[in-house]
Amino acid sequence: MPRSLPVRIVKRLTAAGLNADREAVTLLAGAGDPAQAVEAVLDRIDQEAVTVTTADVRPVLDDDRVRTDTNVSTGGQNGNNQTTEADSTAEIKGVKTTESTSSRAERDPDSPSVSEDVTGASTGTGVYEDFVAVFRDRYDRLSSILRGRVNHRPTDALESMAGGADGALIGLVTDVRSTRNGHHLVELEDTNGTFPILVMKDRPFADAVDELLLDEVIAVEGTLSDDSSILFANTIHFPDVPRTFDPSTADRHVQAALVSDLHVGSQEFLNGAWSRFTDWLHTAAADPVEYLLIAGDMVEGVGVYPDQDEELDVVDIFEQYERFAEHLKAVPGDMEIVMIPGNHDAVRLAEPQPAFDSELREIMSAHDATITGNPSMVTIEGVSVLMYHGVSLDELVAELPLESVSYEHPAQAMAQLLKKRHLAPKFGGENRIAPEKRDYLLIEDVPDVLHSGHVHKLGVDAYHKVRLVNSGCFQGQTAFQRSVNITPDTGTVPILDLDTLDVTVRKFT
């Protein structure tokens, strides 16, 4: 099989707006006429699909016109197929990033390890059942966190209880509105149905309603009305980070530089600030800095917003990544680099985002970086860092009527994500989300550090001992930012002490 064949298949599917399972690519590469097989899959696949699976490919291969080439592996175990399968896996390693990072960790036990990454595991096709599956997974996993705090009763059980009895419910928020008297009516949904919750405006926890977003999972304890048709809330519980949480730290003094939003290719890319940063990395003061974590938007992208071409210094997306790769070469060669994509990068826009494809990985291969999806849990020196680009922060700033949640204070918005134990609580809206069988945006394991970007504002704080870091950017103020009066924090690099989780912010502008 030609080494470039799986790569060409992945590129053709990506151009059509689709991801692909590794096994599906292998099957297509083994067709008698791979190009014809790919086009046949594109003709037949559901228009709502986001990932090509073996179930999409096999009916095409059953067609006599695109029979599988018997000299190419489709997963068999005979001797000839074993060799071809190994070659095929190597050829499309960019599609299965988790395997790449695992093998790297085997070579070097000090290398970053990655979990909770959708790359190579995307199963969503956009059908109704996928949406049901992702919400069911969200509810099941978050309700398991909350069940230790309340004695949950299903919605239909509450309806059959005696009026005036105490009850508790765990559910997804499906509606929040105010009554004529200024009280709050919240509707929760579990797997059995929906139930209304009344939060009286004079209750000491009534302000918690202002923190609610549609589709997040909460628990409510209260008292049933006389006719058992409504639950008067006494307490609202968020999944939250336990107050007993104790973060892990490194057993030696070692540091990580946390950056994001370079936007190489933009006319506003700050080449000078980046050069001053990379020059500093070569000084004695930076000797403890052994890791560089980049939380997305390596390049400016193409066609991300209307008339973007007028603000581009480089109009070709591949050239943008080539320029980025050149800038990355200025980083010391022995530094471990971890990269996730953002909304300006050349991956699917819907979250969770898979890692860069094999062609882009090849362009950025100089440092043998760990390239993973958005979001991903990355463990370095025993410290777990949840890397998430941060598009949902826009949603929180727009939706939550809280003075503390703003672009000027991104860490406060990040704290809300931890409180809700979800990186994108509201499904849809401005933040596009791909339905998967597993909700990769759910924060099941509490990280030691949450690292985000996207908003171009520096934010450093802590929430229940979890370190929060938003990195700022290496892009000057854009026309859009001027129009909404946002002044970006440029050339800022938070330096994280992995042994203490303390942060020092260095400025390179």
C-alpha positions in Angstrom: 0.0 0.0 0.0 1.5 3.4 -0.9 2.4 5.2 2.3 0.4 8.3 1.4 -2.8 6.5 0.6 -4.4 6.6 4.1 -3.4 10.2 4.5 -5.1 11.1 1.2 -8.2 9.3 2.3 -8.3 11.2 5.6 -7.7 14.5 3.8 -10.6 13.7 1.4 -12.9 12.9 4.2 -11.8 15.9 6.2 -12.4 18.2 3.2 -16.0 16.8 3.2 -16.4 17.8 6.9 -16.0 14.3 8.2 -13.8 12.5 10.7 -12.9 8.8 10.3 -12.3 5.8 12.5 -8.9 4.2 11.9 -10.5 0.9 11.0 -12.7 2.7 8.4 -9.6 4.3 6.8 -7.9 0.9 6.7 -10.9 -0.7 5.0 -11.1 2.1 2.4 -7.3 1.9 1.7 -7.8 -1.8 1.0 -10.5 -1.3 -1.6 -9.9 -2.3 -5.2 -10.3 1.3 -6.1 -9.8 3.3 -2.9 -10.7 6.7 -4.5 -14.0 5.3 -5.9 -14.8 3.7 -2.5 -14.3 7.0 -0.7 -16.6 8.8 -3.1 -19.2 6.0 -2.8 -19.1 6.4 1.0 -19.5 10.2 0.7 -22.5 9.6 -1.6 -24.2 7.2 0.7 -23.4 8.5 4.2 -26.1 10.2 6.2 -25.9 14.0 5.7 -25.9 14.5 9.5 -23.0 12.2 10.1 -19.7 13.6 11.5 -17.6 10.4 11.5 -17.1 7.7 9.0 -17.2 4.2 10.6 -16.7 0.7 9.4 -20.5 0.4 9.3 -20.5 3.1 6.6 -17.7 1.5 4.7 -18.6 -2.2 4.6 -21.8 -1.8 2.5 -19.7 0.1 0.0 -17.1 -2.6 -0.1 -19.8 -5.3 -0.7 -20.4 -3.6 -4.1 -18.6 -5.6 -6.8 -17.2 -2.4 -8.3 -15.1 -1.6 -5.1 -14.1 -5.0 -3.8 -11.5 -5.1 -1.1 -7.9 -5.8 -2.3 -7.1 -9.2 -0.7 -3.4 -8.2 -0.4 -4.3 -5.4 2.1 -5.2 -6.0 5.7 -8.7 -5.4 6.9 -8.0 -6.7 10.4 -7.3 -10.4 9.7 -4.7 -12.4 11.5 -2.7 -14.2 8.8 1.0 -13.5 8.4 0.6 -11.3 5.3 -2.0 -9.1 6.9 0.0 -8.6 10.1 2.8 -6.8 8.3 0.4 -4.6 6.3 -1.7 -3.7 9.4 1.4 -2.5 11.1 2.4 -0.4 8.1 -1.1 1.0 7.9 -1.2 2.0 11.5 2.1 3.9 11.1 0.8 5.7 8.1 -2.3 7.1 9.8 -0.7 7.6 13.2 -2.0 11.2 13.2 -5.6 10.0 13.3 -5.0 7.9 16.5 -3.1 10.4 18.7 -3.7 8.5 21.9 -1.7 5.5 20.6 1.1 7.8 19.5 1.4 9.4 23.0 1.2 6.0 24.7 4.2 4.7 22.7 6.1 7.9 23.4 5.5 7.4 27.2 6.8 3.8 26.9 10.0 5.2 25.4 10.3 7.9 28.1 8.4 7.4 31.4 8.8 11.1 32.1 6.9 12.1 29.0 3.3 13.5 29.3 0.5 10.9 29.4 -2.9 11.7 27.9 -6.4 10.6 28.8 -10.0 11.8 28.0 -9.1 12.5 24.4 -11.6 11.9 21.6 -9.0 11.5 18.9 -9.5 8.2 17.1 -12.5 7.4 19.3 -15.2 9.6 17.7 -18.4 7.6 17.2 -21.1 10.3 16.7 -22.9 10.4 13.4 -25.4 13.2 14.3 -28.5 10.9 14.5 -31.1 11.3 17.2 -29.7 8.3 19.2 -26.3 10.0 19.5 -27.9 13.0 21.3 -29.8 10.7 23.6 -26.6 8.8 24.3 -24.5 11.9 25.2 -27.1 13.3 27.5 -27.6 9.9 29.1 -23.9 9.6 29.7 -23.8 13.2 31.1 -26.7 12.5 33.5 -25.4 9.1 34.6 -21.9 10.2 35.4 -22.8 13.5 37.1 -25.7 12.1 39.0 -23.3 9.5 40.4 -21.3 12.3 41.9 -24.4 14.0 43.4 -26.0 10.8 44.8 -23.6 10.8 47.7 -25.1 14.1 48.8 -28.9 13.6 48.3 -31.4 10.8 48.5 -32.5 11.0 44.9 -36.0 10.0 44.0 -37.0 9.7 40.3 -39.6 12.2 39.0 -42.4 9.6 38.8 -41.7 8.5 42.4 -42.0 12.1 43.6 -45.4 12.4 42.0 -46.6 9.4 44.0 -45.3 10.6 47.3 -47.5 12.2 50.0 -47.9 16.0 49.9 -45.6 17.8 52.4 -43.0 15.0 52.3 -39.3 15.7 52.0 -37.8 14.8 48.6 -34.7 15.2 46.5 -34.2 15.1 42.7 -31.1 15.0 40.5 -31.8 16.2 36.9 -30.7 18.2 33.9 -31.9 21.8 33.9 -34.4 22.2 31.0 -36.0 25.5 31.9 -35.4 28.5 34.2 -37.9 31.3 34.5 -39.4 33.8 37.0 -42.9 33.8 38.3 -45.1 36.9 38.6 -44.0 37.3 42.2 -40.3 37.2 41.5 -39.7 33.6 42.6 -37.8 31.2 40.4 -39.3 28.1 38.6 -36.7 25.5 37.5 -37.6 22.4 35.6 -35.4 19.3 36.0 -35.4 16.2 33.9 -34.2 12.8 34.8 -34.5 9.5 32.8 -38.1 9.1 33.9 -39.5 12.6 33.1 -39.6 16.2 34.3 -40.5 17.9 37.5 -40.9 21.6 38.5 -38.8 23.1 41.3 -39.8 26.4 43.0 -37.0 28.5 44.5 -38.5 31.2 46.7 -36.8 34.6 46.2 -36.2 35.1 49.9 -34.3 31.9 50.4 -30.6 32.4 51.2 -29.5 30.2 48.3 -31.8 31.9 45.7 -28.9 33.6 44.1 -27.7 30.2 42.9 -30.4 30.3 40.3 -28.4 33.0 38.6 -25.6 30.5 38.1 -27.8 27.9 36.3 -27.3 27.1 32.7 -29.6 24.9 30.6 -28.5 21.3 30.3 -26.3 21.2 33.4 -26.9 18.6 36.1 -27.8 19.7 39.6 -29.5 18.2 42.7 -32.3 19.8 44.7 -33.6 18.9 48.1 -36.9 20.3 49.3 -40.5 19.8 50.4 -43.3 18.7 48.2 -46.4 20.8 47.8 -49.7 19.5 49.2 -50.7 18.0 45.9 -47.1 16.7 45.2 -47.0 18.6 41.9 -44.0 20.8 42.8 -40.9 20.7 45.0 -40.2 23.7 47.1 -36.4 23.9 47.2 -34.5 24.0 50.5 -31.0 23.4 49.0 -29.4 23.4 45.6 -26.3 21.2 45.0 -23.8 21.5 42.1 -21.5 18.6 41.3 -18.6 20.8 42.2 -15.1 20.1 43.4 -15.1 18.5 46.9 -13.8 20.9 49.5 -11.6 18.0 50.7 -9.8 17.9 47.3 -6.0 17.8 47.7 -4.0 18.3 44.5 -1.0 16.3 43.5 2.3 17.9 43.0 5.7 17.0 41.5 8.4 15.5 43.7 11.0 17.8 42.4 11.3 21.5 41.4 10.2 21.6 37.7 8.1 24.1 35.8 5.8 24.3 32.9 5.1 27.3 30.6 1.4 27.6 29.8 0.6 29.5 26.6 -2.1 29.7 24.0 -3.5 31.8 21.1 -0.4 32.5 19.0 -2.5 33.1 15.8 0.4 32.7 13.5 -0.7 34.0 10.0 -2.5 37.0 11.5 -1.3 40.5 10.7 -1.4 40.9 14.5 0.8 38.0 15.4 3.5 39.3 17.8 6.6 37.8 16.4 8.8 40.0 18.7 7.1 38.9 21.9 7.3 35.2 20.9 11.0 35.6 20.0 11.7 37.3 23.4 9.9 34.4 25.1 11.8 31.7 23.3 15.1 33.5 23.8 14.4 33.6 27.5 13.8 29.8 27.5 17.5 29.4 26.6 18.7 31.4 29.6 19.7 30.0 33.0 16.6 31.5 34.6 14.5 29.2 32.5 16.4 26.0 33.4 13.5 24.6 35.5 11.1 25.1 32.6 11.0 21.6 31.1 7.4 21.6 29.6 5.5 23.9 27.2 1.7 23.5 27.1 -0.1 25.2 24.2 -3.9 25.4 24.6 -4.9 25.9 21.0 -5.1 28.5 18.2 -1.6 27.9 16.9 -2.6 29.7 13.7 -5.1 32.3 12.7 -6.9 30.0 10.3 -8.7 30.7 7.1 -12.4 31.5 6.8 -13.0 31.5 10.5 -15.1 34.7 10.3 -16.4 37.0 7.5 -13.7 39.1 5.7 -10.9 37.4 7.7 -8.7 37.4 4.6 -8.3 41.2 5.0 -6.6 40.6 8.3 -4.3 37.8 7.3 -0.5 38.0 6.7 -0.5 34.4 5.4 -3.6 33.3 3.4 -2.7 29.6 3.0 -3.5 27.4 6.0 -0.6 25.0 5.4 1.8 27.9 5.1 0.4 29.2 8.4 1.3 25.9 10.1 4.7 25.9 8.4 5.4 29.3 9.9 4.2 28.1 13.3 6.5 25.2 13.0 9.4 27.5 12.3 8.5 29.6 15.4 8.3 26.4 17.5 11.8 25.4 16.5 13.1 28.3 18.6 12.0 26.4 21.7 14.8 24.4 23.3 15.0 21.0 21.6 14.9 19.1 24.9 11.6 20.7 26.1 8.5 18.5 26.2 5.7 20.2 24.3 2.0 19.4 24.5 -0.5 20.9 22.0 -4.3 20.9 21.7 -6.3 22.6 18.9 -8.6 25.6 19.2 -11.4 27.1 17.2 -9.1 28.8 14.7 -7.1 25.6 14.0 -7.7 23.2 11.1 -9.8 20.6 12.8 -13.5 20.2 13.1 -15.1 23.2 14.9 -17.5 21.1 17.1 -16.2 20.0 20.5 -14.7 17.7 21.5 -12.1 18.4 18.8 -9.8 15.6 17.6 -6.1 16.3 17.3 -4.4 17.5 14.2 -4.4 15.2 11.2 -1.3 13.4 10.0 -0.3 16.0 7.4 -0.4 18.8 10.0 1.4 16.6 12.5 4.1 16.1 10.0 4.5 19.8 9.5 4.9 20.3 13.2 7.1 17.2 13.8 10.4 19.0 14.7 9.9 18.6 18.5 8.1 15.3 18.5 5.4 17.1 20.5 2.6 15.3 22.2 -0.4 16.3 20.0 -3.8 15.6 21.5 -7.4 16.7 21.3 -9.4 19.5 22.8 -10.0 18.8 25.7 -7.5 16.4 27.1 -6.3 15.5 30.6 -2.5 15.6 30.4 -0.4 14.3 33.3 3.2 15.6 33.7 5.4 14.9 36.7 2.3 13.4 38.5 0.3 16.6 38.1 -2.9 16.3 36.0 -3.5 19.3 33.8 -6.9 19.6 32.1 -6.2 21.4 28.8 -9.3 23.0 27.2 -9.1 25.8 24.6 -12.1 27.6 26.2 -14.8 28.5 23.6 -17.5 27.9 26.2 -16.2 30.8 28.2 -17.9 33.0 25.7 -21.2 31.3 26.6 -20.7 31.8 30.3 -19.9 35.5 30.0 -23.0 36.0 27.9 -25.4 33.8 29.8 -24.5 34.3 33.5 -25.7 37.5 35.1 -22.7 37.5 37.5 -20.5 40.5 37.9 -17.5 38.3 38.6 -17.8 36.3 35.3 -16.4 38.5 32.6 -13.7 38.6 30.0 -11.6 40.7 32.4 -11.7 37.8 34.9 -11.6 34.6 32.9 -10.5 32.5 35.9 -13.9 33.2 37.5 -15.6 31.7 34.4 -13.3 28.7 34.6 -14.3 28.2 38.2 -17.9 27.9 37.1 -16.9 25.1 34.8 -15.4 23.2 37.7 -18.4 23.9 39.9 -20.6 22.4 37.2 -18.0 19.7 36.4 -18.5 20.3 32.7 -16.5 22.3 30.2 -19.5 23.2 28.1 -22.6 22.9 30.3 -25.0 24.4 27.7 -25.4 22.1 24.7 -25.4 24.1 21.5 -25.8 27.8 21.4 -22.6 29.6 20.3 -20.5 26.6 21.2 -20.9 23.8 18.7 -20.8 20.3 20.3 -20.6 17.0 18.5 -22.7 14.2 20.2 -20.6 11.3 21.2 -21.5 8.1 23.1 -19.2 9.5 25.8 -19.4 13.1 27.0 -15.7 14.1 26.7 -16.5 17.6 28.0 -17.5 16.2 31.4 -15.0 16.7 34.2 -15.3 13.3 35.9 -11.8 13.4 37.6 -10.9 16.6 39.2 -7.7 18.0 37.7 -4.9 19.6 39.6 -4.7 22.4 37.1 -7.2 23.7 34.5 -5.5 25.5 31.6 -7.5 27.4 29.0 -7.1 30.2 26.5 -9.4 31.6 23.8 -10.4 34.9 25.5 -6.9 36.5 25.1 -7.0 37.6 28.8 -4.7 36.6 31.6 -6.3 34.8 34.5 -4.6 33.1 37.4 -6.5 31.9 40.4 -7.5 28.8 42.4 -10.9 27.1 43.0 -11.1 24.6 45.9 -7.3 24.1 45.5 -7.5 23.5 41.7 -5.1 25.9 40.0 -6.8 28.0 37.2 -4.7 29.5 34.4 -5.8 31.4 31.3 -2.8 32.3 29.3 -3.4 35.5 27.5 -2.1 35.5 23.9 0.6 36.4 21.3 -1.8 38.3 19.1 -2.3 42.1 19.2 -5.7 43.7 19.4 -7.9 42.8 16.4 -10.5 45.0 14.8 -13.2 42.9 16.5 -11.7 43.3 19.9 -11.5 47.1 19.4 -15.2 47.1 18.5 -16.1 45.4 21.7 -13.5 47.2 23.9 -11.4 44.2 24.7 -7.7 44.8 25.3 -5.8 41.5 25.1 -3.1 40.5 27.5 -0.3 40.0 25.0 3.0 38.3 25.5 2.1 36.9 28.9 3.4 33.5 29.9 2.3 31.9 33.2 5.1 29.7 34.6 3.6 26.9 36.7 5.7 25.4 39.5 4.7 21.7 39.3 6.0 21.1 42.8 3.8 23.8 44.5 1.3 24.8 41.8 2.4 28.4 42.3 2.3 30.6 39.2 4.7 33.4 38.1 3.6 35.5 35.2 6.3 36.7 32.9 5.7 39.4 30.3 7.5 39.5 27.0 6.0 42.5 25.2 
